[in-house]
Amino acid sequence: MALHLALTSETRFFRCMVPVSSIGLPSARLLVLLPLFVGACGAKEEAVPSGWRTVRIDGCCAVSLPPAMTSPPVEAGAHDPVRRFVRPGLAVSLEYGHQVSFPRMHTIQRGWAQERIEVDGREADLVSYDAQEADFGGGRAIHVRVQFPEKETYLAPPAPNKGMELGVNILCRTPADCEEGKRIARTADFPPVRTAT
């Protein structure tokens, strides 16, 4: 017999299956520990707020966006591999390719910061600095990069045949705008990696 733990967090579902026999605890103690198991099951997932919509990036993943964010029009017949979404105070662009736009410290002048974050179970690089764009004066530019070394590039030789990246580039005016931008990045939902058996 297995104990099934299920937690619904807004629009994401977290599930764990724990064999009761492997825990070795009486039922009463198991009930006391139930919240701990539930917390562990969903700790690394980013909950998607109700009302957000999902956009799919071909070959990569799905990312969720607040309803206020709209996609600017593109010229008829133009193909832009970067998906852009905006609202007052926040602009987010999503790109997926062999090498996405990702700044290096020596090119940035003010307010540079960097850290490692987790996006859907994968480690990701995050850098930020003072925004240079006039529309975001006093705000921040944030870049998140998730690497997929196992993914096919489908590029012709001599280009590498494996190694893809997801880039989430954010321009934000206020700390609240910046937090929403980072939350968008953390909603990225990657398909499971399939390996030959």
Helices and strands as residue ranges (DSSP letters): E 2-9, E 12-19, H 20-23, H 27-42, E 53-57, E 61-65, E 83-87, E 90-97, G 105-107, E 113-119, E 122-130, G 134-136, E 140-152, E 162-172, H 175-186
